[in-house]
Amino acid sequence: MSRLSDSTGARIDRPHFVIVGSPTVRNPRLSYRALGLLTYLLDQKEGWVVRSEQLCQGEGREGRAAVRTALRELAAEGHYRLERRHLLNGKMVMGTAISEAPKPQWIKDRELFGSTNDPAVPVVQQQDGTFLVQYPDGTFGPDGFELASDDEAPLADPEPERDEAQETEPEDEEVPPAEPPKPSAGTRRPRRTSAQKAADDAEKEAATANKVKKKAALDAAAEKVATWWWEDAEKYLGKYVGRNNGYVAMRNMVKKALEAGYTQRQCADALRTARKHLPSAQQWQTALGVATNHIIPSQPNGRVPYSDKATWGDQSDAPPSTPEGTPSASADDSDDATFGVIARP
């Protein structure tokens, strides 16, 4: 029979790990909701307080009415019942009993006591800490729990006396509100040592410093390309007369391209291809495609110009420089190949 470490907690008849027998799983009178709730209850420690308010909280949980309906299903099939417990010290408290296998005696007791105003089954604590059901005629009967081994833990001291008004059972079979059980010392997270804390702090600081360093490098690269292009564009396209923050907007476009994996040289070539102080989003994307040879540039005569970059690949990742007096043009608009004589011995 079950002994208690918490006089108001649940008494659970199950092994030390969750096992649900086939007769219970295949019971057509149990919904999947009730079967899942039973499995969850069986997985709790003995003494855990069953409260519908707590069971309906958390991600993926159902509402309070659904939980109560499932508890009533389990009670009707002999897996769950409410108990009004008379303790050895004279106190009376409310609790629950849960069983993996259906208890025919629980079903009979529910039909007997359910017809009264108080659906809770009265149980009386014995000298060995176990319980017996007290029937209306004054007789006693077994509570359905199997015999306990001799080495089972003795009954702990009962909790301080509670107000009798707080122990009344709601008509919808909900356990009266009670404070949730405190986690045992074995379930608490081990405290970190000073060395572990220092190592964790150092790791966080290193990660933060690395993030700041990467952001600074990205900002510097974007600023380098943007500064070069703004000077080059004003020299060959004229002064910019658009919106006041045109330079900032252009620099942000370059920064996003660098974040996406484009190089500084590709961004510079794209700006030259677009030939705009501040390209539109579509112009910028198309220019990046041309600069990376993903898009063939359109030509009025239909001819595709020779591209040294497409043939030999990028020779440098730095922004191109424009000689003084030379019109700014796309890198694909000229043949930069250098020819020489191969010396033979």
VENVEN-V546884 format. One record per helix or strand. SS is the DSSP state (alpha for helix, beta for strand). FROM is the first residue (numbers start at 1). LEN is the number of residues. If there is no record, write none. Layout:
# VENVEN-V546884
SS_FROM_LEN + SS_FROM_LEN
This chain:
# VENVEN-V546884
beta_11_3 + alpha_22_4 + alpha_32_11 + alpha_52_4 + alpha_64_13 + beta_80_7 + beta_92_8 + alpha_104_11 + beta_121_5 + beta_131_4 + beta_140_3 + alpha_164_4 + alpha_185_3 + alpha_194_43 + alpha_246_14 + alpha_264_11 + alpha_281_11 + alpha_308_5 + alpha_331_3
